[in-house]
Amino acid sequence: MRYTLFLHYQEMTTDQLGEEGMEEGKAAFHAYTTALEDAGVLVSAEVLLPSAHSTTVTLANGSLRVQDGPYADTKEQIGGTFVIDVPDLDAALAWAEKCPAAQWGTVEIRPTSVRFVDGAWVAVAPLESLPQHLR
Amino acid sequence: LMSSVQAAALQAERAARASYGRLLAILAAPAGDIELAEDCLADAFQRALATWPESGVPHNPEAWLLTAARNRRRDVLKSATHRTWLPIDAAPADALAVTTIDDIEVDSIPDRRLALLFVCAHPAIAADVRTPLMLQTVLGFEATQIAQAFLIRPGAMAQRLVRAKRRIRAARIPFIVPDSVRMPERLPAVLEAIYGAYAIDWPVVAGTGVRDSLAYEAQYLAVTLAELLNDEPEAHGLAALISLSLSRTAARGSADEFVPLDEQDTTRWDADLIAQGECHLRRAHALARVGRFQLEAAIQSVHCARAATGRTDWQALRNLYDALVAMAPTLGARVARAAAIGRADGAECGLAALNEIGDAGVQRFQPAWATRAHLLAEMGRTEDAARARAKAISLTTDPAVRRYLERIGSTL
């Protein structure tokens, strides 16, 4: 099963974090990601720029709207994602609780439903749990 | 792993730390003002650094430092800025007297660290800041070092520590050792906080190396507590537990290689730490009041006995785990009990004990699956064992442990 770990936390500038805090954060993430790779469960790891760099786009109201900033203007933002391939939720939880971001924020674990592989959508979750239009 | 040079450096550091904790406790006790005591002590240490190289180290450095710090405190308390927020009458009388070094007898410097430990683990102090507070006030650690060990932002840790210290002063948490009536309700928090420094449930994956150094500090705190609180069996139990567990550090392997207890080379166990642990265990036993830490220490002692006897007494371990589970039925203890039963009475009995654990958390508890795999393999249920082992491996985030599990899986 594939799971995406969404790292939600309050954004901090380098000034707020301090040089040392920044270095420690980097070291912790490096150790964590190396361990994921070593275990052969890492699919991808992305740490994102602050949400101030976000742009949103929508046509939901009939016309194109492009806006600066994140989708939801909340105190906590998505700071990164890890995609891991593990047997079940227990294993995903075991990794999520070791994620450095869990120390200062919240890690959300979401299973993949379908995945686009070689020109087709492939179900990775049981069929009955899929949304109707994808069955 | 520590070399002898590192060990010597650690000893020297500890001597300085012992002074630090003793002096801080004395300076902070009268008004409960840890922050002021820290500032005065820092000032005294700075003066020492500036003057001792020229004038020579005084024959009683601790008395010198205490005098310098007390005089500094007097100056601060008298200063105008301080007066604006603290009425001068609120300062204890002795805080305003000029101290000379002759006022202090070498042997009369009291050890108030015990009271300080009880202040740090007071019920009014948040549980998650008790261990950091002990590390800072009793051992003189910087907030940054503590933050590193707990994987918390240094700023956040400093803030928590300051908040706790202000609370101690504002609420006037007394610097006293609880009497025998209060002791049973107050001691567990002190023991837990010290144990917390030893058994930080490491948030990161293995191989960071910080763990060893804090474990030695926890051992120092536990031994200090046991010596100061001589007739409390659980204090000796904790000192024994940490000493005995720590004795096997060098034989446990490295970040790349995990060596399970059974396969450890006993000549690499630290005989001094074992002797120290056994001594505390005997002293605890003589007080004839059994407790959780003593039982855990006794379990460690049975394992350590293999260094002398060449064998492990699994019957004794099973009995100790029975007693421990009756007293503190943690998930870890119950799984370890099942493993001991498996060794003492056979794998089937062990598996039955494992299946009896009803806790929902057992499904995602790695040691439970590793134990199950081991028991099933012993029973010849190879396929079931492989499945359990795969589950254990999927729950293992430590690379060395995972490699070990994969290795034993491939030899079956």
Contacts between the chains, C-beta under 8 A, distances in Angstrom:
chain1	res1	chain2	res2	distance
A	16	B	155	7.5
A	17	B	153	6.8
A	17	B	155	7.7
A	18	B	153	7.9
A	18	B	154	6.4
A	18	B	155	6.4
A	20	B	144	6.6
A	20	B	154	6.1
A	21	B	153	5.0
A	21	B	154	5.7
A	21	B	155	6.8
A	24	B	148	6.5
A	24	B	151	7.8
A	24	B	154	7.9
A	28	B	151	6.4
A	28	B	204	5.9
A	31	B	204	5.6
A	31	B	205	5.7
A	31	B	207	7.0
A	31	B	208	6.5
A	32	B	204	6.6
A	32	B	205	6.2
A	34	B	205	8.0
A	35	B	205	3.9
A	35	B	397	6.0
A	35	B	398	7.7
A	35	B	399	5.8
A	38	B	399	4.6
A	38	B	402	8.0
A	39	B	396	7.7
A	39	B	397	7.3
A	39	B	399	6.9
A	39	B	402	6.2
A	86	B	394	5.8
A	87	B	390	7.4
A	87	B	391	7.4
A	87	B	394	4.8
A	88	B	394	7.2
A	90	B	363	6.4
A	90	B	364	3.8
A	90	B	391	7.8
A	90	B	394	7.3
A	90	B	395	6.2
A	91	B	394	3.9
A	91	B	395	5.8
A	93	B	364	6.1
A	94	B	364	6.7
A	94	B	366	7.1
A	94	B	394	7.6
A	94	B	395	4.6
A	94	B	396	7.6
A	94	B	397	5.8
A	95	B	397	6.1
A	97	B	203	7.8
A	98	B	203	6.5
A	98	B	204	6.6
A	98	B	205	5.9
A	98	B	397	4.9
A	100	B	151	7.0
A	100	B	203	7.4
A	100	B	204	7.0
A	102	B	203	7.4
A	103	B	151	5.3
A	103	B	152	6.6
A	103	B	203	5.8
A	104	B	152	7.8
A	104	B	153	6.6
A	104	B	156	7.8
